[in-house]
């Protein structure tokens, strides 16, 4: 799908902010578009804005749904997310970017995003002069992935089954969007990513996957994981930092017994793309929901 499929809207386009999420450096993390006032925009216009911007996702805020409630002092919004190709139910890095943009305008505190996946509470705070956002994901779960579909995923990636880490079984994990978790046995295998874009996209569309979450557990620290997320269904070869996948992976790691309940995981993503980012995943005992924290910084305006 080309950008010509998304002509510019007839009316004036709303202001589009640009932020990098899960980083303190504008050259790192994952860029996202943010439209703080998308009231009156239809889906076609939102998709056109996202497609022309070209980031993996752009977030659009509108007033919260009628009848929704939020505790006193909590600013609530409806949030929708569009990749260059389609709407997605939830996006973590665009939520971080949007929350930081709101924090710059209204200050640190509590926010609530009503997403298609469900309500997502967000806390914005400041550390060392940089705003951070902590998202609490919707109730997660994991599920088996059919053997034939797994074989097709490996073939599309160009991975051999022997290159998988036998300690981390392939599974689909969900915390607002579905991600196939595949663990590489070596850091070198993770670093060499060259896959069949159309073949993997076809499989993902058929099985309802948002990304394939490729991971390698750091040999020096069992709470550190290096991750990559092919995102062909969004029209993007690779996502530099994927908050929704981090939430889902936290649920996967806890369910698989890889980490203790109450652990804090560090996910390092984007290093192989030259856009390093850090995602902090927190598991809270007694709460099945997963939290992910990341910094966010505004990006410079593009040259005219």
Backbone as a ProteinNet text record, in pm:
[ID]
protein_1_A
[PRIMARY]
XXXXXXXXXXXXXXXXXXXXXXXXXXXXXXXXXXXXXXXXXXXXXXXXXXXXXXXXXXXXXXXXXXXXXXXXXXXXXXXXXXXXXXXXXXXXXXXXXXXXXXXXXXXXXXXXXXXXXXXXXXXXXXXXXXXXXXXXXXXXXXXXXXXXXXXXXXXXXXXXXXXXXXXXXXXXXXXXXXXXXXXXXXXXXXXXXXXXXXXXXXXXXXXXXXXXXXXXXXXXXXXXXXXXXXXXXXXXXXXXXXXXXXXXXXXXXXXXXXXXXXXXXXXXXXXXXXXXXXXXXXXXXXXXXXXXXXXXXXXXXXXX
[TERTIARY]
85.5	0	89	71.5	155.2	88	166.1	108.4	6	12.7	-87	-225.8	-233.2	-363.7	-427.7	-353.7	-404.1	-390.4	-479.4	-467.6	-485.8	-433.2	-446.1	-592.9	-633	-770.9	-808.1	-937.4	-983.5	-966.3	-992.5	-982.8	-842.8	-824.9	-692.3	-653.7	-527.7	-479.7	-447.5	-481.5	-453.5	-304.1	-260.8	-118.3	-74.5	39.1	93.9	225.6	230.9	353.3	435.4	565.9	656.4	742.2	739.4	815.1	886.8	996.8	1061.7	1034	990	952.9	1056.1	1065.5	1159.3	1304	1325.8	1460.2	1464	1586	1609.4	1678.8	1708.8	1784.3	1695.1	1672.3	1587.6	1636.5	1764	1816.7	1791.7	1733.4	1707	1558.4	1525.2	1386	1301.8	1171	1076.5	999.7	1012.1	936.2	786.6	706.2	560.6	501.7	392.8	315.3	209.8	175.3	75.7	-15.2	-144.8	-244.7	-329.8	-310.7	-377.1	-523.8	-562.8	-703.6	-746	-796.9	-840.1	-991.7	-1060.9	-1206.4	-1245.8	-1337.6	-1384.2	-1310.7	-1200.5	-1129	-1192.1	-1213.2	-1264.6	-1148.1	-1181.1	-1076.8	-987.3	-1047.4	-967.3	-863.6	-901.7	-807.8	-697.8	-736.6	-634.3	-533.3	-582.1	-492.4	-404.1	-461.3	-382.3	-271.1	-302.1	-200	-88.7	-127.2	-28	57	-5.4	68.9	169.7	129.9	223.4	335	305.2	408.8	511	462.2	550.5	607.1	570.5	615.5	534.8	585.2	513.5	373.2	354.8	219.2	209.3	87.4	50.3	-73.5	-73.8	-186.3	-275.7	-405.5	-505.6	-594.8	-604.2	-686	-815.4	-922.9	-1053.1	-1112.4	-1223.7	-1285.3	-1321.2	-1325.2	-1354.9	-1494.7	-1520.3	-1653	-1759.9	-1881.8	-1991.5	-2013.3	-2034.4	-2060.1	-1936.3	-1816.6	-1694.1	-1664.9	-1600.2	-1569.8	-1421.6	-1372.8	-1234.9	-1235	-1145.3	-1136.8	-1099.7	-1130.1	-1103.2	-958.1	-934.7	-799.8	-734.6	-800.8	-745.4	-798.9	-711.8	-753.2	-775.7	-892.5	-928.4	-947.6	-912.4	-922.2	-959.4	-1010.8	-1017.3	-894.4	-823.7	-701.7	-717.7	-681.1	-679.3	-540.2	-500.3	-364	-367.9	-291.5	-285.1	-140.8	-112.7	12.9	-3.9	101.7	84.6	-12.9	-50.7	-138.2	-276.4	-289.5	-417	-422.8	-542.8	-559.2	-517.8	-454	-419.3	-491.1	-525.4	-606	-532.7	-401.6	-324.7	-179.8	-114.2	27.6	94.4	195.5	261.3	348.5	432.5	525.4	453.6	346.6	270.3	194.7	158.2	96.7	197.9	321	426.4	447.2	459	480.7	366.9	243.8	128	123.2	151.5	149.2	255.8	373	478	435.5	373.4	324.5	220.2	131.7	32.8	100.8	201.2	273	341.3	393.8	456.6	356.4	231.6	128.1	53.3	26.9	-57.7	14.7	136.3	213.4	207.6	294.5	296.2	165.1	131.4	7.4	-51.2	-181	-251	-334.9	-330.3	-409.6	-477	-580.6	-650.9	-682.5	-634.9	-659.7	-760.7	-871.4	-968.7	-928.8	-875.8	-830.2	-926.3	-909.6	-993.4	-968.5	-851.6	-820.8	-875.3	-914.6	-963.6	-898.5	-937.5	-879.4	-734.7	-648.8	-506.3	-469.4	-452.2	-406.5	-260	-227.1	-91.6	-50.5	67.7	124.8	244.1	244.5	357.1	433.5	565.5	650	776.2	859.9	983.8	1101.7	1204.9	1328.5	1446.9	1533.5	1654.7	1621.5	1512.8	1476	1405	1374.1	1305.5	1173.7	1068.1	939.6	937.2	873.8	855.3	707	666.8	529.2	530.6	443.6	425.6	284.4	274	144.6	111.2	-14.4	-63.5	-149.9	-104.5	-173.7	-303.9	-382.1	-505.4	-468.3	-567.4	-543.2	-478.5	-362.4	-289.9	-322.7	-280.4	-284.9	-187.1	-155.5	-73.6	-146.4	-106.8	-172.1	-75	-107.9	-26.3	-34.7	69.1	71	79.7	-6.9	-14.5	121.4	153.2	282.6	307.8	205	222.4	249.2	182.2	204.6	342.5	389.3	524.4	627.5	608.9	700.9	703.8	587.6	580.5	648.9	631.3	697.4	849.3	900.7	1045.3	1096.6	1019.1	1060.1	1063.6	962.6	958.9	1074.9	1111.6	1223.9	1358.9	1361.5	1488.2	1561.9	1487	1545.3	1530.7	1630.6	1621.3	1566.5	1493.4	1438.7	1550.5	1666.6	1778.3	1834.8	1798.6	1847.3	1759.3	1651.3	1565	1620.5	1591.6	1629.8	1526.8	1566	1468.9	1407.3	1468.2	1415.7	1300.1	1278.5	1171.8	1084.8	976.9	892.5	817.2	801.9	721.8	576.5	524.1	384.7	337.9	206.9	146.3	113.9	154.6	128	45.5	-45.8	-139.9	-147	-140.7	-168.6	-222.1	-319.2	-374.9	-358.5	-260.2	-237.6	-163.7	-174.7	-117.9	21.9	116.9	255.7	306.1	370.9	434	573	597.4	727.3	813.9	928.8	1027.5	1162	1226.3	1352.4	1469.7	1566.8	1689.4	1784.8	1858	1953.4	2079.8	2108.8	2231.2	2201.3	2285.5	2272.1	2299.4	2387.8	2419.4	2298.1	2221.5	2102.7	2002.7	1986.7	1894.8	1942	2072.8	2127.5	2109.4	2102.9	2093.3	1946.2	1883.4	1741.1	1725.7	1689.8	1662.2	1553.5	1430.5	1318.8	1236.3	1149.9	1060.2	939.8	940.8	840.8	699.4	674.2	538	492.7	583.4	545.3	510.7	591.6	562.4	435.4	416.9	295.5	170.9	174.7	58.7	25.5	127	104.2	47.3	101.8	57.5	-85.2	-119.2	-257.1	-353.3	-313.9	-401.8	-419.3	-315.6	-321.2	-345.8	-366.6	-401.7	-288.6	-164.4	-49.5	-19.7	23	64.7	214.2	296.1	438.9	482.5	602.8	673.7	779.6	771.5	859.8	978.2	1091.1	1211.7	1295.7	1337.1	1407.1	1533.4	1629.9	1745.4	1770.2	1774.6	1797.9	1946.5	1979.3	2118.5	2185.5	2296.8	2365.5	2422.6	2446.2	2506.6	2403.4	2278	2174.3	2041.1	1982.6	1858.7	1735.9	1748.9	1638.3	1652.5	1752.9	1774	1750.1	1669.9	1639.2	1664.4	1727.9	1743.4	1631.5	1562.3	1442	1437.9	1365.9	1339	1196.8	1132.2	992.6	967.4	976.5	929.5	781.6	745.4	609.4	558.2	564.7	521.4	372.2	287.4	144.3	117.2	210.6	197.1	267.3	324.3	397.3	537.4	588.9	719.3	803.8	928	1013.8	1038.7	1069	1099.2	1061.1	1001.2	963.5	1082	1126.1	1244.2	1223.9	1102.2	1074.3	924.4	885.3	746.8	687.6	616.8	562.9	456.9	369.6	265.1	325.4	430.5	497.6	569.7	624.1	690.3	591.3	470.7	366.8	332.7	314.9	281.1	394.1	518.5	631.5	643	610.6	611.5	517.5	397.7	302.3	356.1	419.1	479.2	586.6	675.9	787.4	737.8	634.1	580.9	511.7	428.6	355.8	450.7	559.7	655.8	749.5	740.9	828	971.2	992.8	1128.6	1180.8	1089.3	1127.8	1033.2	1074.7	985.6	877.5	761.8	657.5	710.5	688.6	744.8	875.8	921.4	1048.6	1035	1147.6	1157.5	1251.9	1201.3	1278.8	1325	1441.6	1492	1494.7	1423.1	1422.7	1501.5	1602.9	1684.2	1646.1	1600.6	1550.9	1605.6	1615.6	1659.5	1808.4	1886.9	2032.8	2081.3	2019.8	2062.6	2015.4	1926.4	1878.2	1947.1	2030.5	2092.5	2003.1	1891.9	1803.1	1780.1	1882.1	1867.7	1762.1	1687.9	1587.9	1583.2	1524.9	1514.7	1369.9	1314.8	1179.4	1188.5	1130.7	1132	996.4	996.5	873	865.9	754.3	738.3	620.9	644.9	542.5	508.4	380.1	334.7	267.1	316	252.5	104.3	23.1	-119.2	-196.3	-127.2	-193.8	-149.8	-240.7	-199.2	-155.4	-194.5	-157.4	-7.7	46.8	189.2	205.6	314.8	344.3	472.5	474.9	596	621.3	748.4	788.5	892.2	880	978.5	979.7	1095.9	1108.2	1059.5	1040.5	1001.3	1053.3	1091.3	1145.3	1088	1064.3	1016.6	1125.3	1081.2	1171.8	1175.6	1288.3	1294.8	1200.8	1145.9	1058.2	1137.1	1077	1149.1	1173.3	1279.7	1310.2	1200.7	1169.8	1063	1105.3
-118.2	0	122.9	213.4	331.3	450.9	556.1	676.8	740.3	710.5	762.4	708.8	597.9	543.4	626.3	721.1	800.7	948.4	1005.3	1146.5	1234.9	1356.3	1450.6	1483.6	1506.1	1541.6	1674.2	1690	1810.3	1933.7	1920.9	2033.1	2048.7	2146.4	2165.3	2046.1	2006.7	1892.3	1936.4	1856.3	1896.1	1897	1972.2	1969.9	1828.7	1786.5	1654.4	1673.8	1625.2	1630.6	1505.4	1515.7	1403.9	1381.7	1259.6	1223.8	1091.5	1072.2	941.3	882.4	756.7	689.6	584.7	560	464	506.1	636.1	690.4	830.6	873.5	1012.3	1088.9	1020.5	1077.1	1077.5	1191.1	1192.8	1100.1	1061.7	971.7	825.1	797	659.8	633.1	514.5	479	471.4	482.3	464.6	593	653.5	775	745.4	840	828.1	964.6	962.3	1083.6	1093.7	1215.6	1240.4	1353.3	1326	1429.3	1442.3	1552.3	1567.7	1604.9	1659.8	1694.2	1643.5	1518.7	1457	1458.8	1539.7	1547.3	1591.7	1521.3	1555	1484.8	1415.8	1343	1206.3	1166.7	1032.7	935.4	806	704.2	722.6	760.6	777.2	887.9	995.4	1104.4	1062.8	991.5	943.5	854.2	763.4	674.1	753.6	855.6	937.1	1010.3	1065.2	1134.1	1036.7	918.5	819.5	772.8	752.6	704.1	806.8	933	1035.3	1059.3	1044.9	1061.5	948.2	824.8	711.8	642.4	684.5	614.9	487.4	398.5	272.2	292.5	393.9	430.5	579	628.6	763.9	752.4	826.1	822.3	943.9	922.1	1027.5	1030.5	1145.4	1159.7	1234.7	1184.4	1249.9	1243.3	1313	1303.9	1160	1127.3	988.9	948.2	818.9	772.3	818	842.5	881	776	821.8	729	674.7	700.7	653.1	740.2	682.5	754.7	744.4	843.3	843.2	908.7	865.5	921.6	1068.9	1140.1	1282.6	1314.3	1414.3	1455.4	1377.4	1273.6	1193.2	1246.3	1283.5	1327	1204.4	1194.7	1076.3	1113.3	1021	1040.9	908.8	919.9	804.4	809.3	696.9	690.7	588.8	630	538.6	544	433.2	418.9	367.9	434.1	394.1	375.8	262.1	241.9	301.3	300.1	349.3	266.6	146.1	59.9	40.6	49.3	12	58.8	55.4	83.1	-39.4	-16.9	-124.5	-97.6	-203.5	-182.6	-111	-126.6	-66	-54.2	52.7	73.1	132.2	65.1	110.4	232.7	232.7	345.2	474.2	466.7	587.9	636.4	545	585.7	658.2	606.9	676.3	815.5	823.8	952.7	1049.9	1001.1	1086.9	1130.5	1038.2	1071.8	1176.5	1164.4	1263.6	1398.8	1400.3	1525.8	1590.1	1508.3	1560.3	1608.7	1533.7	1573.9	1708.5	1734.7	1864.6	1977.8	1949.9	2053.2	2065.7	1951.3	1952.9	1907.2	1861.2	1821.2	1672.3	1628.4	1488	1453.3	1325	1282	1161.2	1141.9	1023.6	1057.5	969.3	981.7	846.8	849.9	725.7	729.6	627.8	616.6	503.8	537.7	436.8	389.7	268.7	212.7	104.6	59.8	-49.6	-178.2	-191.2	-310.2	-301	-181.5	-160.8	-38.8	-3.6	113.1	89.6	188.9	179.8	297.5	273.9	380.9	414.9	542	589	687.4	668	760.9	830	962	1040.7	1097.8	1076.9	1136.9	1191.1	1254.4	1313.4	1255.3	1218.8	1169.1	1229.2	1294	1354.2	1448.7	1523	1622.9	1570.4	1440.9	1381.2	1319.8	1344.5	1284.9	1138.3	1056.2	914.3	881.9	776.8	728.7	581	541.9	401.6	360.1	262	211.8	84.4	70	-55.5	-121.1	-233.9	-299.6	-364.7	-403.4	-477.3	-618.9	-692.3	-828.8	-911.5	-973.3	-1045.9	-1194.7	-1260.4	-1406.9	-1455.7	-1583.9	-1646.1	-1767	-1811.6	-1925.7	-1996.6	-2118.4	-2196.6	-2138.7	-2165.8	-2129	-2257.8	-2275.1	-2400.7	-2437.4	-2565.7	-2613.4	-2575.4	-2589.3	-2555.1	-2405.5	-2323	-2179	-2142.4	-2211.9	-2187.9	-2221	-2331.8	-2369.5	-2262.7	-2207.9	-2103.2	-1975.3	-1941.1	-1821.9	-1836.3	-1952.6	-1974.5	-1970	-2024.8	-2022.6	-1879.6	-1799.5	-1661.3	-1580.2	-1610.2	-1541.7	-1591.6	-1713.9	-1774.4	-1831.8	-1869.6	-1928.6	-2079.6	-2148.7	-2292.3	-2320.5	-2429.4	-2462.9	-2479.7	-2528.5	-2548.7	-2416.9	-2304.9	-2174.7	-2113	-2181.8	-2134	-2176	-2095.3	-2127.9	-2226.3	-2349.4	-2448.3	-2413.9	-2319.4	-2282.8	-2183.6	-2124.4	-2025.9	-2074	-2142.5	-2203.2	-2097.4	-2117.8	-2025.1	-2021.9	-1901.4	-1883.2	-1748	-1734.5	-1605.1	-1540.5	-1416.4	-1342.2	-1218.9	-1187.8	-1076.4	-986.2	-854.7	-755.9	-629.7	-651.4	-544	-568.2	-648.4	-691.5	-824.4	-904.7	-1039.3	-1037.4	-1101.7	-1106.6	-1249.8	-1297.9	-1428.5	-1414	-1479.2	-1473.4	-1588.2	-1552.9	-1650.6	-1613	-1707.6	-1680.2	-1736.7	-1651.7	-1694	-1755.4	-1856.9	-1921.8	-1839.1	-1748.8	-1668.6	-1523.7	-1434.6	-1292.7	-1272.9	-1350.7	-1338.1	-1369.9	-1472.4	-1505.7	-1390.3	-1327.5	-1214	-1097.5	-1077	-962.5	-975.9	-1097.9	-1119.5	-1133.8	-1018.9	-1018.2	-977.4	-1073.8	-1048.7	-1147.4	-1099.5	-1192.4	-1161.5	-1255.6	-1241.2	-1158.2	-1030.4	-934.9	-979.3	-1009.2	-1043.9	-1177.3	-1272.1	-1403.7	-1394.3	-1320.6	-1306.9	-1224.8	-1120.5	-1039.3	-1123.6	-1208.4	-1291.6	-1384	-1444.4	-1531.8	-1452.2	-1336.7	-1255.9	-1207.3	-1169.2	-1126.5	-1243.1	-1360.3	-1477.6	-1520.7	-1503.3	-1550.7	-1438.3	-1317	-1206.3	-1155.3	-1159.2	-1111.4	-965.6	-891.5	-753.2	-745	-812	-824.5	-967.2	-999.7	-1118.2	-1064.7	-1106.6	-1054.5	-1149.5	-1111.5	-1192.6	-1152.3	-1249.1	-1217.3	-1302.2	-1248.3	-1324.2	-1287	-1388.1	-1363.9	-1341.5	-1228.6	-1192.5	-1296.7	-1348.7	-1452.8	-1400.7	-1269.1	-1212.4	-1171.7	-1155	-1108.7	-1167.2	-1257.6	-1324.1	-1233	-1110	-1015.4	-914.9	-934.8	-847.7	-928.3	-871.5	-935.9	-836.3	-883.6	-806	-849.6	-753.5	-787.1	-711	-770.5	-707.5	-744	-654	-676.2	-645.8	-747.2	-728.3	-688.6	-591.8	-537.1	-519.4	-622.9	-605.1	-576	-620	-590.3	-441.6	-366.9	-222.1	-148.9	-224.3	-161.5	-119.5	-173.9	-136.1	-262.8	-258.9	-377.3	-415	-315.2	-343.8	-225.3	-254.3	-152.9	-130.5	-5.6	16.2	-6.4	14	-9.1	-31.9	-146.1	-192.4	-214.5	-113.5	-121.1	-227.3	-242.9	-345.1	-484.1	-508.9	-638.8	-658.5	-550.4	-561.1	-602.4	-544.8	-583.9	-732.2	-773.1	-913.1	-1005.7	-963.9	-1048.3	-1061.1	-955.9	-965.9	-1074.4	-1081.4	-1186.5	-1323.5	-1332.4	-1458.3	-1503.8	-1412.5	-1448.9	-1496.1	-1430.5	-1471	-1606.6	-1625.5	-1751.1	-1868.2	-1843.8	-1950	-1976.9	-1895.6	-1914.8	-1872	-1786	-1741.3	-1643.7	-1569.7	-1466.2	-1475.6	-1430.3	-1433.2	-1327	-1355.2	-1254.2	-1136.7	-1017.3	-899.2	-854.3	-924.1	-889.4	-763.2	-698	-586.8	-627.6	-631.1	-674.2	-553.3	-565.7	-463.5	-521	-456.7	-497.4	-393.9	-439.4	-351.1	-374.8	-270.3	-282.9	-169.3	-193.7	-90.3	-81.1	-156.6	-146.1	-189.3	-294	-342.8	-252.1	-157.5	-62.6	72.8	88.6	218.6	315.9	267.5	352.2	284.4	279	205.4	265.6	177.6	218.4	119.3	162.3	78.1	76.8	-43.9	-62.9	-137.2	-79.6	-141.4	-205.7	-336.1	-412.4	-454	-422.3	-450.4	-544.8	-649.2	-744	-717	-703.5	-672.3	-795.6	-847.4	-965.2	-941.4	-1040.2	-1031.4	-957.8	-897.8	-824.8	-886.9	-947.7	-1010.1	-910.3	-784.8	-684.8	-654.2	-615.5	-586.2	-436.8	-383.5	-242.2	-225	-121.6	-89.4	59.8	93.4	232	272.1	395.4	447	597.8	654.1	797.6	838.6	967.4	1017.8	1159.4	1191.8	1324.7	1372.9	1504.1	1556.7	1546.4	1529	1525.7	1661.8	1697.3	1825.4	1825.2	1941.6	1952.7	1926.2	1852.9	1826.1	1954.1	1952.8	2069.1	2090.1	2213.4	2245.2	2204.1
0	0	0	-97.4	-109.7	-44.8	-24.1	33.7	-58.9	-186.9	-279.4	-249	-178	-138.7	-28.3	28.8	139.2	104.2	23.1	-12	109.9	101.9	212.9	235.5	361.9	390.4	326.6	300.2	232.7	320.5	451.5	542.4	597.7	688.5	748.9	834.4	826.7	903.7	1045.7	1147.1	1284.5	1311.4	1413.4	1448.4	1485.4	1430.9	1460.6	1533.7	1657.8	1736	1709.4	1731.5	1707.3	1831.9	1882.5	2001.9	1978.6	2052.1	2058.5	2195.6	2198.4	2322.8	2360.1	2489.8	2549.8	2529.3	2539.1	2524.9	2584.6	2622.5	2662.1	2549.6	2440.5	2329.3	2205.1	2142.7	2021.9	1911.9	1913.8	1811.7	1844.6	1961.3	2000.9	2012	2060.6	2085	1959.5	1979.9	1869.9	1844.8	1726.9	1697.8	1685.9	1730.1	1718.7	1688.3	1614.6	1595.2	1703.6	1740.5	1843.9	1798.3	1794.7	1767.4	1892.8	1966.1	2095.3	2083	1970.9	1949.3	1812.9	1811.1	1685.4	1670.9	1752.9	1742.9	1602.5	1543.3	1409.6	1298.4	1329.3	1224.8	1204.9	1081.1	1056.6	1040.1	1028	1021.2	899.8	787	665.7	683.1	752.3	774.6	870.8	977.1	1070.7	999.9	916.9	843.9	748.6	683.9	591.3	664.8	781.3	860.4	899.9	949	991.5	874	759.4	642.8	593.9	589.6	543.9	644.9	775	874.9	865.8	845.9	819.9	942.1	1061.5	1181.9	1199.7	1284.8	1299.9	1354.9	1442.3	1484.2	1513.6	1497.5	1539.6	1626.7	1738.3	1832.2	1811.2	1825.1	1808	1931.5	1997.5	2116.5	2086	2144.2	2138.7	2279.5	2305.3	2438.2	2472.4	2601.6	2642.5	2601	2587.8	2546.7	2645.3	2596.4	2686	2794.2	2914.9	3024.2	3091.2	3034.8	3098.9	3220.5	3316.6	3439.5	3470.7	3541	3589.4	3726.1	3812	3946.2	3939	4045.1	4047.3	4019.1	3935.5	3901.6	3790.3	3739.4	3630.3	3497.8	3410.4	3276.7	3190.3	3129.2	3050.6	2904.3	2817.2	2673.4	2606.4	2486.9	2398.8	2309.6	2297.8	2217.3	2106.1	1985.1	1871.3	1809	1749.6	1699.7	1555.3	1469.7	1329.1	1286.8	1222.8	1152.6	1012.7	930.5	793.5	710	756.9	678.3	737.5	869.3	929.2	1074.1	1131.5	1273.1	1354	1469.3	1561.7	1693.9	1769.8	1890.1	2002.4	2008.4	2116.9	2074.8	2119.4	2088.6	2211.7	2262.4	2383.4	2364.1	2259.8	2247.8	2212.6	2133.2	2103.5	2227.1	2317.7	2443.2	2530.5	2539.1	2613.2	2554.6	2422.7	2357.5	2388.5	2380.9	2405.6	2550.8	2643.1	2785.2	2818.5	2759.8	2782.9	2727.6	2609.5	2553.2	2644.6	2700.6	2794.9	2922.7	2969.2	3089.1	3072.4	2954.6	2929.1	2938.4	2903.8	2902.5	3034.8	3099.1	3218.5	3344.3	3331	3447.1	3473.5	3563.6	3604.3	3673.1	3671.3	3735.1	3666.3	3690	3640.8	3518.3	3420.5	3298.7	3272.3	3192	3155.9	3007.8	2935.8	2792.9	2769.1	2706.9	2665.7	2526	2515.2	2388.8	2342.8	2221.2	2171.5	2248.9	2310.9	2389.4	2531.6	2574.2	2709.7	2771.8	2895	2960.7	3002.2	2977.4	3009.3	3099.3	3230.4	3318.9	3291.4	3299.7	3273.5	3383	3437.9	3534.8	3471.4	3475.9	3424.5	3543.2	3543.8	3646.6	3580.8	3661	3609.6	3684.6	3609.6	3670.7	3596.4	3670.8	3614.3	3499.1	3515.3	3416.5	3293.7	3291.4	3176.5	3221.4	3146.3	3178.3	3137.4	3222.2	3193.9	3206.3	3139	3149.9	3185.2	3278.2	3314	3275.7	3187.2	3141	3215.8	3254.3	3309.6	3203.3	3150.4	3040.5	3083.1	2985	3010.8	3054.7	3105.3	3152.4	3041.9	3069.1	2965.1	2965.9	2859.9	2857	2751	2755.2	2651.6	2597.3	2478.2	2415.8	2323.7	2292.3	2199.6	2058.5	1979	1838.1	1758.4	1662.6	1588.4	1528.6	1530.4	1483.4	1338.2	1254.4	1112.7	1096.4	1176.9	1169.3	1222.1	1324.3	1374.4	1267.4	1198.5	1091.8	983	950.9	849.2	898.3	1025.2	1079.6	1072	1109.2	1104	960.6	870.6	729.9	676.4	712.8	667.1	725.2	848.4	912.7	863.3	808.2	771	889.9	994.3	1114.8	1111	1163	1183	1323.6	1338	1468.9	1572.2	1528.4	1620.2	1672.4	1609.7	1653.6	1761.8	1800.3	1907.4	2043.4	2144.4	2281.6	2337.1	2368.7	2415.5	2550.8	2624.4	2756.5	2748	2629.8	2611.8	2495.1	2527.4	2424.8	2344.7	2214.3	2134.4	2182.2	2201.7	2241.2	2190.9	2179.8	2152.9	2286.7	2303.9	2426.7	2392.6	2483.1	2460.2	2583	2558.5	2662.6	2594.4	2505.8	2425	2276.7	2240.7	2103.4	2109.4	2000.5	1999.5	1937	2008.1	1964	1974.7	1871.7	1876.3	1935.1	2049.4	2115.6	2064	2006.3	1960.2	2020.7	2086.8	2155.8	2078.8	2051.9	1985.2	2087.2	2045.7	2134.6	2152.9	2057.5	2065	2029	2078	2042	1894.1	1838	1696.1	1609.1	1648.3	1570.5	1573.6	1689	1699.1	1612.7	1608.4	1535.1	1384.6	1334.5	1189.7	1151	1122.7	1087.6	941.5	858.3	717.2	678.1	667.1	650.8	527	491.5	377	422.6	387.6	436.4	401.4	275.3	231.9	289.8	300.6	353.7	501.8	578.3	720.8	741.4	662.2	675.2	649.3	548.3	517.8	634.4	694	809	925.7	953.2	1065.7	1047.6	927.4	902	920	875.9	887.8	1032.6	1115.2	1254.2	1354.5	1306.6	1395.2	1481.6	1432	1507.6	1475.4	1576.9	1555.8	1526.9	1607.9	1577.7	1608.1	1562.4	1610.3	1705.4	1831.8	1936.3	1950.9	1892.2	1894.3	2015.1	2095.7	2219.5	2234	2307.9	2353.9	2498.2	2586.6	2728.5	2751.6	2813.5	2836	2924.8	2878.8	2953.9	3085.8	3095.4	3215.7	3319.9	3279.4	3371.7	3328.4	3405.8	3362.5	3360.1	3408.4	3403.6	3289.5	3205.2	3089	2962	2871.8	2744.6	2631.7	2525.2	2402.5	2308.8	2248.7	2172.3	2040.4	1943.6	1814.8	1773.4	1699.3	1661.9	1514.3	1427.1	1289.7	1290	1204.6	1204.7	1061.1	978.8	839.6	824.7	919	905.9	919.5	979	987.8	875.8	782.1	673.1	712.3	823.4	877.4	893	845.3	854.3	999.9	1083.5	1223.3	1309.5	1424.1	1521.7	1615.7	1637.7	1720.6	1870.4	1922.3	2065.3	2077.3	2130.7	2120	2258.1	2308.7	2443.3	2460.6	2361.1	2371.6	2377.5	2299.4	2303.4	2435.5	2492.9	2622.9	2730.8	2728.8	2823.9	2807.1	2682.2	2655.7	2697.8	2673.8	2711.4	2862.6	2935.6	3080.3	3129.3	3068.6	3104.8	3066.5	2950.1	2904.5	3002.7	3040.9	3128.3	3264.7	3315.5	3445.4	3435.5	3332.5	3317.9	3296	3223.8	3196.2	3313.7	3419.1	3533.8	3509.3	3410	3379.2	3482.2	3545.2	3641.2	3760.3	3874.8	3991	3981	4041.1	4047	4128.8	4079.4	4143.8	4081.9	3977.9	3913.9	3830	3808.5	3714.5	3602.6	3480.5	3365.2	3285.3	3225.5	3134.7	2993.9	2902.7	2762.2	2683.2	2615	2530.7	2385.7	2321.4	2184.6	2099.6	1970.6	1877.6	1858	1936.1	1924.6	1787.1	1730.9	1600.2	1486.2	1517.4	1417.9	1429.3	1532.4	1555.7	1628.6	1689	1768.4	1904.4	1990.2	2115.5	2207.1	2272	2368.6	2483.1	2594.8	2714	2760.7	2777.3	2826.7	2959.5	3064	3195.6	3221.7	3240.7	3260.4	3406.8	3471.1	3613	3635.4	3714.5	3755.1	3900.9	3930.4	4065.7	4124.5	4236.5	4297.1	4324.1	4288.1	4310.3	4203.3	4105.6	3996.9	3865.5	3788.3	3662.9	3556.7	3571.5	3472	3478.8	3366.3	3354.8	3332.5	3382.5	3365	3285.1	3202	3127.7	3140.6	3163.4	3185.4	3082.7	3035.3	2942.7	2941.9	2911.5	2896.4	2757.7	2739.1	2608.3	2589.9	2466.2	2436.6	2304.1	2291.3	2162.9	2056.1	1932.6	1819.1	1752.3	1695.5	1623.6	1504.5	1475.9	1359.9	1232.2	1136.4	1011.9	933.2	856.9	774.9	671.6	644	547.4	407.8
[MASK]
++++++++++++++++++++++++++++++++++++++++++++++++++++++++++++++++++++++++++++++++++++++++++++++++++++++++++++++++++++++++++++++++++++++++++++++++++++++++++++++++++++++++++++++++++++++++++++++++++++++++++++++++++++++++++++++++++++++++++++++++++++++++++++++++++++++++++++++++++++++++++++++++++++++++++++++++

